[in-house]
Amino acid sequence: MDDILEEANRRQQRRLKTPLGKEDPDLGLQGMSISPRSAKGSRNNTRESLTPTERPRTGRRRTTSREQELTGLTEDLEQKYPPLPFIKCKCNGRELKALLNTSSPFSTISTDAVKVCRLEKSTNNSLAVANGINTNGLVKNVQLEFAEKLSIDLYVHDDGPDLCLGLDFLKNMKCVINFQIGSITMNSKDITFLPEREIPLKYRNGKNVSASF
């Protein structure tokens, strides 16, 4: 028993005295050591792991990219296909957006605009105008306000812009349309066309592009 305790004590002493990097013959284990080169490599790896990496593309950055792409497509469409000639006007104190329509011999107003402006139809007679729009009545002496106030008869239709100024109006008011600068001269007063962003959505050139994003 004393021999066993003495042998265990000797092994314990050798274990404490064995330097790093040398093998303990009794334990059969290789002591661990770190060379200067390994230590330097470890520091380099640590430094590299701390180097800032490229930020991932967030949802906000993707949205910005889509907005820029959409803006570019819309600008291309505006160059190829100029916006429709809309102008602002007021009817019974309500603001409407009127389309200048040289393809229609008559001026028209939509059924919805008749309700919004609280107008009453004078007749319910139907009429098919040159551009194929069927009307279902007439509103007489409608007070419109552009650069000045004026009175006009309007045929009522169920489809199309709130207000459509046809050849009857354009001729009587001696209008001159200038597409190059985007304006209409009415009784010697200039009215600028609306920019496309203010045109009703269904009549914008870029409406289908906007809906795809």
Summary of the structure (lengths in Angstrom):
residues: 213
radius of gyration: 41.8
end to end distance: 87.5
largest distance: 131.0
contacts: 523
relative contact order: 0.14
helix: 35%
strand: 27%
